[in-house]
Amino acid sequence: MFTGLLLAACSPGSENEMQPKPFVNLDKADVYKGTQSPGDVWTWALDKEQGHMTATWDYGTFDDMSDDITVQGTFETLPSGFLKVKITKTEPVSQEIPTDGTAWFYALEIPDMAMIVKPEGSIKGDVIALVAQGECASIPGTYNYIISAPGDRSEYNPVTSEAFGYLEISNSGAGFSLAGYKFSLDCINGGNCTSTGPINGIPTAKCVGGGEVVISNEGNTVAEGQFTNGGVMMMDFGYGNGGVFALKASASATKASLLNNTYAGVAYMPKNNNDQTVPVQLSFFENDLGNMIGTGYPFSDIEKAIVSNDEGAIVLVDDVINGRVLGSMNFDEFGDVSPMAAALLVNGNKQILILSSYDEKSFAPFILILAKQN
């Protein structure tokens, strides 16, 4: 009897026959959804057991999936804490994303919260800001946001255009209502405040599961978003309309939360002709006058975790209220400064800092997305 059972178990076609492993096991993978200028939507899945990833690149056309590209690759963790993602396959084959080793990604993951991706090699370009899957029930709250993906990066001017603000999201029947307020950077310190006003008229958002939301108008998708239980949110408004990255407001995010912390991530300069994204490190200290100051340095070798000795920027924090940060930045040895608006999220020992400012001479936008290094 037992011999017969053994033979049956080993015979071809048995239910116990080993099935080939999928390239990425979505049942175990960590899934993130994000926004990229000028309104592209990315979905990434990391299978850490196999060291494999898969991603879908939507050009921000939402309901039209005919232009979507699927990317497959392998990844490893570098000494800097960044992941290096090597692209091995695209479907369909795309000249925009070669698989011959000339294109790859660097990514900094804040597990269960967010991931910051820097396209590299022949695909150097705009930063991708992604948010981990969460639960629909954790969505309501107030979020401090920055424009992380300008709709028209060549024309984007955060001084006089919308650069930051806050969103209030509340339950509304089976969905969620969105309202808030937007500001340009010249609103800081009593400036002209060229672009400011309430955010209203957004159709009700529907959560489709896993903290993912869809906003539709007359049957067409006009925005997609992702919320995580850890208090991070992104919203993409489609091609040419850009997207935002946001952190949940909380009284636990204070000025003192920054003290003696070092953050790493990506500086994004949409108007740069050469490299629009630069991996950076930012460390905070308090001077003798009680000012909270952050000094930034670029990585000279992200793979070996080597940070340049050349100071890149200085951040001066005036105040932090419920995670909303206001202050100024300086990009050179001269005294001119630029207004800065940022948001800080403190979730246990995890922290995320996002920032919007501009070069005081060229007025070129400067965006930071950073995570505390534990």
C-alpha angles and dihedrals in degrees: 000000000000090000090055092050090050092051091048091051092052098042122109114270094027116151088234093059112125113260120212113260116248114244087246120020101219091192089067103024125109107239126206133179124200152165132243131182129297089025106291119152123218130190117194130188121192119199101195095182091063100025090237132134137190128191138183119215115204115186090220094270091118105186093036104078095171092096097046118121125205118212127197127190150142127250142200133188115248126212088255090063092249121121120234111214118198115201114228105166143011129194115235097022107256130194087207091065110036120196097205095098096266093105129054143141136240113208134184112204125201096192116240090002119056148329129215115206128197114194109219142188115016091354096056107151147102124003118256113219112197134185128208123243116268141162128291091230092063095057103090116093144079118295129195109216142186129197099257097167113040114210092222107021094182091060100030113126113176091189093071102012130069107290107156144356143132136276126208112205120190139169114272114179108295092345143039132267121218128207135148147122134281132206141187118223092253087069089075118099094008098302129156092285093211097179117034138125146105123312108225142134094062110144118245114282119230122209110223095187138289092048091296116138134195126198116201135186121194091344096310126108110243100170141012127199143178129212128188130201089242093068104262124128139179130187127190121196100193138262112337093010099076130203147260136231118208144182127209114255115244138165088227090072103083139156089260089057089074097053116122092351126133120209129194130195143099133317110210122203106178095192097050112121095206117031114004093184127050126180109234145176125218124192126189130212137162118240128214091272092056094252118148107228131182122200118201130206130178122234109251090193115018093183094057095035093243114158120203120245089222110102110232106187144342124226120202113195116207100177145344118206120176089337095310109125127199129181142098143281136217122200102185143027093274125092100248114116136189127219114256132200122190144160129224128200121194114192109167107296092342119094133177125194123191123184141185124198140125141233108272093222106037096026087224112157119256121196128183129195111182142167129206113256109231 
